Every structure is written in C-alpha cells, then in structure tokens.
Amino acid sequence: MRKLLLLAIVGLCLVSCSKDDDAPNNCKQPGSIIIEQLNSTSILFSWGIDTETAWEVEYGPVGFALGTGTVRQTSQESFFIEDLEPATEYRIYLRTNCGSDGFSEYISVDVVTAEPRVTCNPPSNLQLVSLSDTTIELSWDENNETAWEIEYGPTGFALGTGTTENTSQNSFNIEGLSPSTTYEIYVRANCGSDGFSTYSDALVITTDG
C-alpha cells in the first residue's frame, strides 16, 4: 500500500513539473512581417509591435535549419537585409527578445529577391561639397539617371525610418540639422515605373559645432 501511494505521489509530481515546463512565457510574438522594399540583393521589412522593444532576426535560403542562419539583434521597428543573391527565395524568422523573460515564438515569411535590373543605375561617388553647423551639401555622379531620393538620419538609423528628400539635380542641400551631430546619408535613383536603384554607399558626416 505504501509503495502504491509513493508511486502515485511521484507520478503527480511529474505531471505537475511537465505542465510547468510547457507553460508559455510572457513574451509576445511580433505582429505580421510587412515587406517594405524588395530588390535583387536586399530586403527591407517591418512588423507590428505592441510594447516590445527588442527583436531577433534570423534568415537564410529557404530550407535552412533554425540556428544555422544569419542572426541579428535589433531595437528598431524595421530591418534591412543586404548582400543577398538575386532571384533567390529566402526565409526570414523573427521573434521578440524579452530579456529575462526569454524569447517569443517565431513568426516567418518567405521572400524571393528580384531579378537583377540594369535599367536603374545607382548613384556613385556620393561626397560632401560643403558643411556648416546646420547644413550639409552633397553631390554625386548621375550614371544616366535624372531623379534621386536622399535618405538620412542620425548615424546607425535603419534604412526606411529616416528623413527622405527627392530631387532632380545631382546635388542637394540638407538643412535644419543639429550642430555637432553625426548623420548617415544615402542616395538612390528613382526610375519611375522601373522602381528604385540600390542605395549608394553611406556618407557619414558630423555637422560643425
């Protein structure tokens, strides 16, 4: 009788422990992934948020095993993946990083990068022309295009979240900046129905004090 009672107590403990192990944590999944921009070698995407402030991205060609892909951490509400292969299907996983509460479950999306496009040439030789405490004047090589989009923000900002300006000149004067502040600046060609080119290399400039 004692032996049966002991077995029952042990069994009850095991069931209780198992339920505790399987109990979900308080870390909420991010909202659905939204593809903001898709090029032949890059993907810009965002997602819905509630009160969370940190996330983990993992990506690779479709079929890769979780834990073997490229992993990045971010506190932004969007993420820019570059240096991808054209016309290739990638799987992107995203989960919330809740610190001491661990991670949420993953959400995922499959995306096929575009075919290489030669009809929209990116600008090159982006350079500083002049500088003051609140302005930065830029210029770049046209490469047979006639319209461009400038995007800028404090150094380290995520592409897609910065301030954008459009111009039909291959130079531009950014105004209303803060003194003694470092900015990161990108330019890409706007080719109308052919979409946008890839971004230029970043130009990082600190305004005068």
N, C-alpha and C positions, 0 to 999 in steps of 0.2 A: 504494500500500500504506500509506504514512504517513497519507494522507488518510482511509482507511478506519479505521485504528487510532485516529486523533484523534476521528472521529465516534463510535466505539464508547465511548471514554472519556467524551465529553460526554454520551452517552445514559445511561451507567451513573450518572454524577453526578446527572442529572435525576431518574432513578428513585429514587436514594437520598434526594435532597432532598425529593421528593414524599412518600416514606414517613415521613420525619421530621416534615413539616408535618402529616400526618394522624394522627400518633401521639397517643393520648389523654393528657391530663394526669392528675395525681394527685388531682384534686378530685372527691370522691364526691358523687353526687346525694343529695338528701334522701330520706327514706322517703315513703311514700304520704301524701297530704293527707287529713286527717280533719276533717270539718265538725262543730264542737262546738256551734255555735249559729247559727240562721238566723232572721232577722226580715225585715220588709218593706224595711228600709233598711240593714241591717247583716249582716255575716257574721263569725263568729269561727271560726278554723280552726287546727289544729296539724299537726305532721308528725313522722315518725320521724327520729331523729338517731343518729349514731354518735359521732364525736369532734369534729364540726364545731361552730363557734361563731358563724357569721355567715351570713346568707342575704339574697337579694334577691327581693322580691315585685313582680310586675307584673300589673295587672289592667285589665279594661275589658269593654264589652259583647262578647258572642261575635261573632267575625269581625274584631275589631280586629287590626292588624298589630303584631307584636312590635317594641318600640321606640317605639310611639306611645301606649302605655297609661300608666297611673299607676304610677310606680316608687317603691318604698320599700325601705329597708335596715333590717334588724333583727338583734339579737343574742338575741332571745327565742325560745322554742320554740313560740310561737303568735303569731297576728297577728289584729288586729281591724280590719276594713274598715267604714267608716260612710259616711253621706251617699249611699247608693245609691238607685236608682229601684225602687219596688215592682214586683213581678210582672215582673221583667226577668232575662234569662239573662246571666250574667257568666262570663267565663273567667279563671281565676286561674293564673298561671305562677309557679313557684318554682324557684330554683336556689341552690346553695351558693356563697358568696363565700369563696374560699380565698386571698385576698390576692395575694401574688406568684405563686402557682400558678394564678391566673386564676379562672374560674367553671366550675362543673359544667354538664352538660347540663340542660335544663329538664325538670321534670315539670309536669303541669297537671291542672285539674279544671274542669268546667262546673257552675255552681250557679244555680238560679232563686230569686230573692228572693220572699218570701211576699207574698200579697195584704195590703193594709193592714187592720189589725184594730182595731176600735173597742171591742171587748169587754174589753180590758185596758188600763187607763189608767195611764200612768207617774206616779210621784210628782212633785211640783213644790215649789219653794221650800225645797229642802234647805238647812238652815242650822245653824250652831253655837249650842248652848244654853249649854254651859259647858266649861271646859278646865282640865286640870292637867298635871303632868309625865308621867303615865302613862294618862290617860283623856281621851276626847272624847265629849261628849254631843251627840246630833243630834236634830233634829225635821224633819218635812216635812208637806206637805199630802196628805191621803189620796186625793182625787179619786175617791171612791166605791169604793175597793178596801179589802180587810181583811187582807192579808198581804203582806209585803215581804221582799226579800233584800238585805242590805248586803254590798258587797264593797269591801275596802280593802287598801292596801299602800303601800310607800314610793313617793314621787312618781315617776312615769314607768313604773310597773309595767304589764304588759299585762293587760287585762281577761281573766278566765278563769284567771289564775295567782295571784290574790290570796287573802286570807282572807275567807271568806263566813260570814255570820250570818243567821239567819232570825228574824222577829218578827211578831206580830200587832198590835203597837202602832205608832203613827206617830211614835215616838221610840225612841232606842236609845242605850245607853251602851257604847262600845268601851273595853275595859280591857286592861291588860297591855302597854301601848305603851312605847316607849323615849323617854326625855326628849330634848328638843332635836332632835326628828326630824320631818321633813315627811312627811305622809301624804296620799294621794289617795283620796277616798271616793266611792262611787257607790251609789245605791239604785234598785231596780226592783221593780215589783209582781209578786207571784206569784199568778197567776189560776187555779191548779189545772189542769184539763183544757184551759183556753184558753191555757196556757203563760205566758210572762213578757212584761211590757211592755218597752219600750225603757228604757235606763238614764237616770237623771236626769243633769243636768249635774254635772261633777265638783266636789266641795268639797275644797279644798286647805288643810290646817291644819298648823301646826307646834306640837308639844307644848312645854310650858314646860321650861325648863332646870332 
